[in-house]
């Protein structure tokens, strides 16, 4: 693909009824997310999103695919952490972590960290290795006890590391411990359409979006190429290929077969005529913020913000170009 992940033909439309319905971040990778009324942007996505990760004794990141109990871990951050204007934590600011049968763990947001260890995250082919900041033995013992195996909690080392996304799709953009791209968008219409086909409806938390939108037709987000939210321009990167995590019940951490089996019937690459023949199903859209890396920093997106769709691709044949 010569033009990369943000190329392809497009058309322009004036507006849409779509609005931001919900905003989510996931401070600890693969643990439960936090629903927000507003979220500040950074060059790597929403502030605090996937800033921490739990790893094994070799520094390899855990995920729900292999450690579904991570779905039961709840995290909290101070309300002021999501204010506009670059809030900085004090000595009384904590990442608060809870799980069934465990005492509350408080991790300082301001404590200086001196221990840097190796970490490896990402799916096969997109794996990244670098240094990270160890949150100490208390955190390690907490996660080791809950997961039943040696574990450590690490924080992304923003002072010395950067983690580029796959340059074939979005050159020049970075994330922290996310497996994909800075933002993941999904529509309520798409969720509703899926749930009509399921015997037991599923919650949006199976899909872990950052931005849930409402007021648009089901799956219309597939064809969005460029949108604006609060005067910030976002570019579509690729449809989101789904993994085993969507089959894990986020209330009890028990895996099943749905909704993956149903999605195969109408969201597989072959059914969508994407001509990829990879056997994957797609649900949701990855985005990057088109502003220069720091231009959006300090700005916020709020629930209720209208979404203006400026450009769309004309068909799934054009979407294929974004995935090639």
Secondary structure as GFF3:
##gff-version 3
##sequence-region A 1 324
A	DSSP	beta_strand	11	12	.	.	.	ID=ss1
A	DSSP	beta_strand	19	25	.	.	.	ID=ss2
A	DSSP	beta_strand	34	36	.	.	.	ID=ss3
A	DSSP	beta_strand	38	42	.	.	.	ID=ss4
A	DSSP	beta_strand	45	46	.	.	.	ID=ss5
A	DSSP	beta_strand	52	55	.	.	.	ID=ss6
A	DSSP	three_ten_helix	68	72	.	.	.	ID=ss7
A	DSSP	beta_strand	74	76	.	.	.	ID=ss8
A	DSSP	three_ten_helix	79	82	.	.	.	ID=ss9
A	DSSP	beta_strand	94	98	.	.	.	ID=ss10
A	DSSP	beta_strand	105	108	.	.	.	ID=ss11
A	DSSP	beta_strand	116	121	.	.	.	ID=ss12
A	DSSP	beta_strand	128	134	.	.	.	ID=ss13
A	DSSP	alpha_helix	137	147	.	.	.	ID=ss14
A	DSSP	beta_strand	152	156	.	.	.	ID=ss15
A	DSSP	beta_strand	163	164	.	.	.	ID=ss16
A	DSSP	alpha_helix	167	170	.	.	.	ID=ss17
A	DSSP	beta_strand	174	175	.	.	.	ID=ss18
A	DSSP	beta_strand	183	187	.	.	.	ID=ss19
A	DSSP	alpha_helix	188	197	.	.	.	ID=ss20
A	DSSP	three_ten_helix	204	206	.	.	.	ID=ss21
A	DSSP	beta_strand	211	214	.	.	.	ID=ss22
A	DSSP	three_ten_helix	220	223	.	.	.	ID=ss23
A	DSSP	beta_strand	224	229	.	.	.	ID=ss24
A	DSSP	beta_strand	232	241	.	.	.	ID=ss25
A	DSSP	three_ten_helix	244	247	.	.	.	ID=ss26
A	DSSP	alpha_helix	260	266	.	.	.	ID=ss27
A	DSSP	beta_strand	282	289	.	.	.	ID=ss28
A	DSSP	beta_strand	300	302	.	.	.	ID=ss29
A	DSSP	beta_strand	307	312	.	.	.	ID=ss30
A	DSSP	alpha_helix	316	323	.	.	.	ID=ss31
###
